[in-house]
Amino acid sequence: MSEDMNAILVGVDGSDAAEGAVRWAARAAVAEGLDLKIVGAYDASTSDYAPGLIIPQDVVDAIRQDASDAVHAAADAAKEVAPDVTVATSIVDGDAARVLLELGKDAAMIVVGTRRLGSVKGLFLGSVSTNVAAHAHGRVAVVAAEGNPSGPVVVGIDGSPISDAAVAEAFRQASLRNAPLIAVHTWTPLDADALHGYGIGADEVKRMTQDAVEIVAERLAGYAEQYPDVQIERRVLPDDPAKALLDAAGTEASIVVVGSRGRGGFRGLLLGSTSQKVMHHAECPVLVVRT
């Protein structure tokens, strides 16, 4: 077993987003009994369109120094929030997403920060976080906001093997964090108003919701037995799944757990639309779990 299996790997670049990710990763490492590996990737290569262009050595040295400074500042930030965490640092020359995917192959989890630009340009998360979340083999936490460390864990459940993997991880996280779990199931992506518009009355919506509640309770029963300490709140409703998850998380959740059907590796499928929407808008870290 690789020693990295006992570590959470976090990528840093000196930005506020990366520092938030490091603080979250340090707390997660303590909660899970893991070490923390902080990696600064720097890329001093030129574009393929400029093959003859050589970046001067003093510029490369300065870029490398920036990466080194970012890593040391991140290690200090980690120790500040989690004094007992064991921290290892490294700086690597290469594209950040590829470096994290390569080093993270054996890690217990990869953590990446992301900035939100908020405008139309900000519709997409930073390309590094999107790439890592879509292609990693294991768990990836995307941290745009640190969330409320004592808040609930939120997970989506749809009865598929993909959501089963997420639900198992969400119970584990809730147990580790001593936090309640909110399990969200949307039995149709249409909300109640839309259903009424299609002639489905309130009583019928209520009955269909009740049927779904029973199915969800059955799906959760085994996990509830395994984690008797976890308090579960079930939210079963007609709504867009991403919207329902984001509403459940609000500003109080500690983490949202989503599944991904991707197999990892660069041929891996991209994240599903629900996971993508949640990653773009959640006010807390989003943990992407592979089946």
N, C-alpha and C positions, 0 to 999 in steps of 0.2 A: 504494500500500500504506500502510495507516495505521501511524503510528509505534507505536501500541499493540501491533501484531503482534510487536514486539520486546520486549514487556514481560509480566511475570507480575503479575497484579493480586491483591492480598490485602486482605481486609476485616478491620478490627480494631474492637474495642469496649472495650479496656482489660482484658479478662479474661485469665486465665492461658492459656486455650484459644487465644485469638487470638495471644498472644505466641509460643506454640509453633508456630502456623501461620506466623507471620512468620519465625521462625528457619529453619523448613523451606523456606519460599519463597525466602529469601535464598540459601540453599545451592543450591537448584534453579536459581535465576537465574544463579548463577556457573557451574554445571555446563553449562547450556544456552546461555551467552553472551547472556543477556537482561538488560534492566533490571528494576527492581522498582518497582511503583506501589502505595503503601499508601493505602487509602481508609478513612476513618471516616465512617460514615453515622449521622446522628442524626435522630430522628423526634419532633418536638414537636407533632404534630397531636393532635386529640382524636377520640374515637369519633364515628361517625355518629349515635349515640344522644344525643350532647350537642352539637348544632349551634351552640347559642348560647354555649357555654363558650369563653372565650378564655384561653389559658394566659398568665400575666403575662410581660412581656418579660424581666424579670430572671431568671425561671425558664428561658426559652428560651435566654438568654445563658449561663446556667450549664450547661445541657445541651450547648450548642455548645462551651463551654470544655472540658467533660469529653471530648468527641470529639476536640478539638484536642490535649489532653494525651495521649490514648491513641495518637494518630497519631505524635506526637513521641517518645513512649516506644518505640513499635514501630520507628521509624526507627533509634533508638539500638541496639535489640536486634539489628536486621538488620546494622548496621555492625559490631557486636561479633563476630558469627559469620562475616561475609563482608565484610571491610574494603574489598574492591575493588568491591563491587556499587554500581551507580548507582541512587540512590533518589529517587523523586518522591513527594510526599504531597499529599493533598487531603481536605477534609471536605465532605460533601454532605448537604443536608437531604432526607430521604426514607426510605421503608421500605428496610431494609438489603438484603433479597433483590433487590428491584427495582433498587436502585442498582447492585448488583454485576452483575446481568444486563445492565443497560443499558450500563454502562461496560466490561463484560467482553466485549461483542459482538466486539470486534476484538482482544482480548488473546490472547496465546499460550496462557495458562492462567489460570484463576481458582482461588485458594486460599482455603479457609474453614476456620477452626478450629471445633471443636464440643466441648461438654462432655458427659461421660457422667454421668448421674445414678445409674445402676446399679440403681435400684429399678424398680418397675413403671412409674412415671412416666418412667423413662429408657429405656423400650423404643424410643422414637423419638429420633432424633438431633434436635438443635436444628432448629427449623423453617427457619431461614435456610439452613443447610447442605443440608437435604433439598430445599428449593425450588430452590436454585442448582444442585445436582447433577442434579435432574430436568429443569430447563428450559434450562440453558445450551446454547449451540450448539457450544462447543468442549470442550477438556479441563478437568475440574474435579478438584482434589485436595481431599479432605476429611481434615483432620488432627485426630485425637483424641489421638494419641500420635506423637511425632517418629520413632519407630522407631530402628533401628541404622543410621546412615549408611553403614557399610561392609558391611551385610548383603545377602543376595540379593534380587533382584527376583522376585516371584511372579506368575504369570499363569494364568488358567483357559483351557483350550482345548476347544471342543466341535465344531469343524468348521463353524461358522456364519460368515457375514460379520461378525456382531457380534464373535465371538471373534477373527476374523482381524485386525480393527482393533486390538483389545487386544494381540494377540500382536506385531504390528508395532511398536506403541508400547513394549511390554515389552522387546523386543530393543534398541530405540533407547536406552531408559533404562539397561539393563544395560551397554551399550557406553559410554554417557556416564559412568556411575558406576564403570566397570571392575569390575563386580559379576557374580557368577554368576547364572544364570537358572533358576528352578524352574518348569517347565511342568506344570500339573496337569490331568489328564483323568479324569473319572469316567464310565465307560461305562454305568453305570446308577446311579440315585440310591439303590438298595438296597445296604446294606453286606453283607459276606460272610456274617455270621451270619443276616441275613434271607434271603439266597439259599439258604443251607443249609436254613433253615426251610421253604423252598418246594421242597425236594428236589433242589436243584442241588448236586452234590458238589464237593469241593475241586479235583479234576482238571479238571472242567468250567469252574469259575471261573478256574482257571489258564490254560486254553486260550483262553477268551474274553478274558482280560486280554492274553494274548500277541497275539491278533488286533488288539486295540485299540492295542497298542504300535506295531505296524507301520503302522497308519493314522496315528497321531500323528507318527511319524517322518517319514512322507511329507509331512504338513502343515507340518512344521517345517523340512524340508530347504532350501527356498528362502531362508528367513530366516537359517538357519545359514550358507549360502554368502555372504549379504550381510554378515553380521556374524561373520566367522571368529574374532574375538577373544573372543566370548562363550561361556563354558562353560555347557553345558545339562545340567540334570538333569531327566529325565522321570519323573513320578509318575503311573502309570496304574493305576486301582483302581476297584472298585465302592464308591461312597459318596455321601452327599449332597454336591453340588458346593460349597456354601458351607462345610461342615464340612471338606472336603478342602483347600480354599484356606486356611482359618484354621489348620488343623493344619500345613500347609506353611510358613505365615508364622511361626507361633509368636510368640516374643518377639524373634526375631533378624532378621526381614526389614527391608529398607529401605523397601519399598513393595509394595503389591499393586495390580495393574492389572486392572480389570474393564471389560467392554464395556457399552454401553447402546444399546438400539434406539430410544430417544427421538429425535425430530428436532429437539429444542430448541424454544424459543418456548413460550408458555403452553398451546398445544394439545398440546405434546409429551407423549408417554406417560411415565408415571412409570417409575422404574427397575425392572428385573426383580427378582424376589424374591431371587435369589442375590446380586446386587449390593447390595441393601438389607441382607441379613444380614451380608455381609462388612463393609459400612460401619459397622454397629452394633457389631461385635465385634472388629475388627482392632486389633492392638497397634501398628500403624504407619499411615502415611498410605495412603489408598486413592485411586488415580487412576482416574477414570471417563472412558472414551474413547467418543466417538460414532462410529457407523459413518458 
